[in-house]
Amino acid sequence: MYTVSDRRNAIRPYVLSIQIDLKHNRPWRCEFCTKFARESVWMTSEWLQLKTPSMVSYVHLVCNSEIGDCAQTLSAINSEMQSLAGAPPRPLPKLSRNGTKYPMAASCVNCNNEAKESRKHLKQCNRCKITRYCSTDCQKADWARHKVFCKTVKEVKWVWA
């Protein structure tokens, strides 16, 4: 029988590995201010102790998760989610910035080309219909990383609320 810890240790690496694919599937804008999204912040609720374990991930695409009004709003949502789940308050994890400028969600997942002309012509992976690339060369170069995610997608149905 698997423990909750075993289940968490099994699922977390997969969830972390698919973040880039989900970030680069559309030209997302920050959900709070409409600037181009550069960061994806995942908040999860887990019910791993159940006979049929479940986990729900909420993905927030934002311009900046640490500084400014958008960061404050995101922090408030994080606190509310933890409260609803009955979990103790935990701050959002900090990104290791070190001067890093994260690529726009509207860019190619492989080369991160942010040029407007490149963003206009991004094509989705033919198999999973999610991850976007600027060229066949970029898709081939990213295949070793992307194939794990790509092979798990059975169906894509976009639902806009």
C-alpha positions as semicolon CSV with decimal commas, in nm:
position;residue;x (nm);y (nm);z (nm)
1;M;0,000;0,000;0,000
2;Y;0,131;0,342;-0,093
3;T;0,155;0,614;0,171
4;V;0,047;0,973;0,111
5;S;0,416;1,066;0,103
6;D;0,486;0,798;-0,162
7;R;0,202;0,930;-0,376
8;R;0,317;1,291;-0,337
9;N;0,675;1,196;-0,426
10;A;0,549;1,015;-0,736
11;I;0,324;1,292;-0,871
12;R;0,518;1,610;-0,788
13;P;0,809;1,555;-1,032
14;Y;0,560;1,500;-1,314
15;V;0,362;1,813;-1,226
16;L;0,684;2,015;-1,216
17;S;0,793;1,873;-1,553
18;I;0,473;1,977;-1,735
19;Q;0,468;2,338;-1,618
20;I;0,661;2,466;-1,919
21;D;0,425;2,292;-2,163
22;L;0,118;2,446;-2,006
23;K;0,275;2,790;-1,980
24;H;0,362;2,801;-2,350
25;N;0,029;2,678;-2,489
26;R;-0,130;3,020;-2,551
27;P;-0,027;3,388;-2,556
28;W;-0,138;3,424;-2,194
29;R;-0,165;3,760;-2,025
30;C;-0,133;3,825;-1,653
31;E;-0,468;3,740;-1,502
32;F;-0,459;4,055;-1,290
33;C;-0,320;4,335;-1,511
34;T;-0,319;4,201;-1,873
35;K;0,059;4,246;-1,932
36;F;0,218;3,946;-2,101
37;A;0,251;3,660;-1,852
38;R;0,608;3,554;-1,777
39;E;0,559;3,332;-1,473
40;S;0,333;3,041;-1,395
41;V;0,247;2,987;-1,030
42;W;0,090;2,655;-0,937
43;M;-0,129;2,607;-0,634
44;T;-0,244;2,255;-0,558
45;S;-0,504;2,091;-0,341
46;E;-0,438;1,726;-0,268
47;W;-0,649;1,438;-0,145
48;L;-0,380;1,173;-0,165
49;Q;-0,503;0,980;0,138
50;L;-0,821;0,869;-0,040
51;K;-0,868;0,528;-0,200
52;T;-0,873;0,707;-0,535
53;P;-0,614;0,982;-0,479
54;S;-0,683;1,320;-0,637
55;M;-0,495;1,642;-0,692
56;V;-0,621;1,965;-0,845
57;S;-0,373;2,221;-0,974
58;Y;-0,464;2,584;-1,017
59;V;-0,229;2,761;-1,257
60;H;-0,193;3,136;-1,228
61;L;-0,012;3,305;-1,515
62;V;0,120;3,640;-1,401
63;C;0,362;3,915;-1,498
64;N;0,547;3,910;-1,164
65;S;0,475;3,685;-0,865
66;E;0,695;3,868;-0,616
67;I;0,671;4,245;-0,670
68;G;0,378;4,481;-0,717
69;D;-0,001;4,471;-0,710
70;C;-0,023;4,143;-0,903
71;A;0,206;3,972;-0,650
72;Q;-0,009;4,100;-0,362
73;T;-0,328;3,972;-0,526
74;L;-0,167;3,635;-0,592
75;S;-0,053;3,613;-0,229
76;A;-0,408;3,684;-0,110
77;I;-0,543;3,407;-0,336
78;N;-0,279;3,169;-0,200
79;S;-0,383;3,247;0,159
80;E;-0,752;3,198;0,076
81;M;-0,687;2,864;-0,098
82;Q;-0,493;2,735;0,201
83;S;-0,764;2,850;0,438
84;L;-1,034;2,673;0,235
85;A;-0,825;2,354;0,234
86;G;-0,774;2,375;0,610
87;A;-0,399;2,398;0,559
88;P;-0,165;2,616;0,765
89;P;-0,054;2,936;0,592
90;R;0,247;2,890;0,362
91;P;0,404;3,169;0,158
92;L;0,436;3,124;-0,215
93;P;0,774;2,981;-0,317
94;K;1,022;3,242;-0,433
95;L;1,169;3,216;-0,780
96;S;1,546;3,235;-0,800
97;R;1,563;3,549;-1,007
98;N;1,930;3,654;-1,004
99;G;1,847;3,903;-1,279
100;T;1,653;3,642;-1,476
101;K;1,386;3,768;-1,712
102;Y;1,145;3,479;-1,761
103;P;1,020;3,419;-2,118
104;M;0,673;3,527;-2,218
105;A;0,407;3,260;-2,232
106;A;0,352;3,378;-2,590
107;S;0,698;3,259;-2,698
108;C;0,831;2,932;-2,842
109;V;0,883;2,680;-2,563
110;N;1,227;2,586;-2,694
111;C;1,403;2,905;-2,808
112;N;1,184;3,157;-2,617
113;N;1,190;3,395;-2,914
114;E;0,971;3,688;-2,807
115;A;0,981;3,878;-3,137
116;K;0,631;3,976;-3,248
117;E;0,680;3,811;-3,588
118;S;0,782;3,482;-3,425
119;R;0,486;3,489;-3,184
120;K;0,242;3,537;-3,475
121;H;0,344;3,207;-3,636
122;L;0,374;2,966;-3,345
123;K;0,235;2,622;-3,418
124;Q;0,101;2,366;-3,171
125;C;0,252;2,022;-3,137
126;N;0,054;1,799;-3,376
127;R;0,022;1,522;-3,121
128;C;-0,080;1,687;-2,792
129;K;-0,220;2,010;-2,945
130;I;-0,087;2,208;-2,650
131;T;0,281;2,305;-2,658
132;R;0,380;2,569;-2,915
133;Y;0,692;2,602;-3,129
134;C;0,821;2,852;-3,384
135;S;0,969;2,584;-3,610
136;T;1,005;2,213;-3,673
137;D;1,369;2,244;-3,566
138;C;1,266;2,381;-3,224
139;Q;1,008;2,105;-3,184
140;K;1,266;1,836;-3,267
141;A;1,522;1,992;-3,032
142;D;1,266;1,988;-2,746
143;W;1,127;1,638;-2,810
144;A;1,336;1,458;-2,545
145;R;1,188;1,686;-2,277
146;H;0,838;1,725;-2,423
147;K;0,758;1,361;-2,507
148;V;0,678;1,263;-2,146
149;F;0,404;1,526;-2,131
150;C;0,295;1,477;-2,491
151;K;0,234;1,104;-2,452
152;T;0,012;1,153;-2,145
153;V;-0,235;1,388;-2,315
154;K;-0,540;1,196;-2,433
155;E;-0,772;1,481;-2,529
156;V;-0,764;1,858;-2,524
157;K;-1,085;2,048;-2,475
158;W;-1,058;2,420;-2,412
159;V;-1,330;2,555;-2,186
160;W;-1,353;2,929;-2,142
161;A;-1,557;3,048;-1,845
